[in-house]
Every structure is written in structure tokens, then in C-alpha cells.
Amino acid sequence: MLLMQKLVLVASTGATAVLYLLLALSVYSVGVVLERWWYFRKRRFDVNAVGTALEKRLRARDVEGARKDLANVRAVEAEVIHDALAYYADGADSLQEIVQKGIRQRRKTFESGLLFLGTLGSNSPFVGLFGTVLGVVAAFKELGAASANVAASSGGGMGNVMSGISEALIATAVGILVAIPAVIAYNLFQKKCNDIEENTGALANQVLAVMKSKSMAPAAQKANKKLAPMDDIEESNVSLRPAEANS
């Protein structure tokens, strides 16, 4: 019984505490959203233009020029490919491994804050509901206290109860209000993170395509040289056929 009394006492102030907690979380979430928005805004770039310039540099065998161009682009994708091009001479497999390593190393940076937004968006309604439950408990405590005196018969105690329940429901509304922007921001920034990985993969594929085309060119030339004597033999056979016919 003593425990229940203490819990009811905590419930009388719990709804207000939950409201303050939700307001603090909402302020922090706004800060996270603004920071992520500014982070992605500073790193916007035209992936098609960068990819075209990169391919031209590599086809001209100007790897250092390509790295200098990428160093001037403030984007996660450019940083990953810039580091990977240091392994250009080691072959396509080495470069591909460095690209994957670069994405893994930077994932914590470009996904920063998303865990908080996702957790807040999925759990703040429950926090608000918890505050509502505490408020309802406090309201029914008032009802119990009011029924013991004469004021309850005049309806004054019931008015206090209704007021307490209406205030308690505000906690649920605030929880939902905090959750909606957090979920929207989480989805948007998650899409930005997926775009970073997709763009990095696209640029890496361009580099690998150039590398493979360069490696296949000498092999094709050697194959053509091996076929050249066979072509000469066929031409000689063709030239001998008229002579044989005249004989």
C-alpha cells in the first residue's frame, strides 16, 4: 500500500516531467536536422559531370590530374574515389577493395544523427502516452480526494478531474507532434545516405571500366598480330589459284 501511494505521488508530477522531456527532445532533434541538412548541402555535386571529367582524365592516363580534380570536390563520393585512385596501378581488384573500405569508414560520418532521429520518431508517441497515463492516474487521485468532501457533490471535484485528464492528453499530442518531423527527416537523410553509396558505386564502375579497357587493349593487339600470318597465307592461296588454273 505504501508503494502504491508513492507511485501515485510520482504520477502527480510525472506528466509534467514527460512534457518537459519531450520538449527537450524536440529541440535537440531540430538541431540534429539542421546539422544534417547543412552537412549534405555542403557536399552536393553533379555526379554526371564529375564522372565525365574523371573518365577523360583516366583515358588520357592522367591519374594524378584526376586525383587533383577530385580533391577540389567537397563530396564523400569524391573523397572515396580520390583515395582509391592511389591504387590505380595495382589493378581493378585492389581499387574496388579500397572503394568499399572508404565507404565503410565514412558511413559513421554521413549517417550521424540518423539513429537518434529514427529512435525518436518511433518512440516519442509512447513517451507521450506514458505521460498521459501518469496524468490520468493523478486525475483519478483528485477524484478520489474530492469524493471525500462536500465539494464533490457540487461538481467542483469532477471539474478538476476533467481538467487533469485534458492536460494529460496533451502529452500524447506532443509525443506525436515530435515524432512526425523526426520520421520525415530520418527518411530524407536515409535517402541521402543511399545516394552517396550509389554515386560512389557509379564512379567506381566508371574507373573500373576504363581500367579494364586499358588492360584489354594490349591483349587485343597481340591477338591481331597472331592472326596476321594466317591472313597472309589465305591471301597467298587466293593468288595461287589463278596460276594453277592456267597450268
QUIMOWO-V875987 format. One record per backbone hydrogen bond with DSSP energy under -0.5 kcal/mol. CO is the residue of the C=O (numbers start at 1). NH is the residue of the N-H. Records with the same first field share a line. If there is no record, write none. Layout:
CO: NH / NH
This chain:
1: 5
2: 6
3: 7
4: 8
5: 9
6: 10
7: 11
8: 12
9: 13
10: 13 / 14
11: 15
13: 17
14: 18
15: 19
16: 20
17: 21
18: 22
19: 23
20: 24
21: 25
22: 26
23: 27
24: 28
25: 29
26: 30
27: 31
28: 32
29: 33
30: 34
31: 35
32: 36
33: 37
34: 38
35: 39
36: 40
37: 41
38: 42
39: 43
41: 44
45: 47
46: 50
47: 51
48: 52
49: 53
50: 54
51: 55
52: 56
53: 57
54: 58
55: 59
56: 60
57: 62
58: 61
61: 63
62: 66
63: 67
64: 68
65: 69
66: 70
67: 71
68: 72
69: 72
70: 73
72: 74
73: 75
75: 79
76: 80
77: 81
78: 82
79: 83
80: 84
81: 85
83: 86
84: 87
85: 88
87: 90
88: 91
91: 95
92: 96
93: 97
94: 98
95: 99
96: 100
97: 101
98: 102
99: 103
100: 104
101: 105
102: 106
103: 107
104: 108
106: 109 / 110
107: 111
109: 112
111: 114 / 115
113: 117
114: 118
115: 119
116: 120
117: 121
118: 122
119: 123
120: 124
123: 127
124: 128
125: 129
126: 130
127: 131
128: 132
129: 133
130: 134
131: 135
132: 136
133: 137
134: 138
135: 139
136: 140
137: 141
138: 142
139: 143
140: 144
141: 145
142: 146
143: 147
145: 148
146: 149 / 152
149: 152
150: 153 / 154
151: 154 / 156 / 157
152: 155
155: 159
156: 160
157: 161
158: 162
159: 163
160: 164
161: 165
162: 166
163: 167
164: 168
165: 169
166: 170
167: 170 / 171
168: 171 / 172
169: 173
170: 174
171: 175
172: 176
173: 177
174: 178
175: 179
176: 180
177: 181
178: 182
179: 183
180: 184
181: 185
182: 186
183: 187
184: 188
185: 189
186: 190
187: 191
188: 192
189: 193
190: 194
191: 195
192: 196
193: 197
194: 198
195: 199
196: 200
197: 201
198: 202
199: 203
200: 204
201: 205
202: 206
203: 207
204: 208
205: 209
206: 210
207: 211
208: 212
209: 213
210: 214
211: 215
212: 216
213: 217
214: 218
215: 219
216: 220
217: 221
218: 222
219: 223
220: 224
221: 225
222: 226
223: 227
224: 228
225: 229
227: 231
228: 232
229: 233
230: 234
231: 235
232: 236
233: 237
234: 238
235: 239
236: 240
237: 241
238: 242
239: 243
240: 244
241: 245
242: 246
243: 247
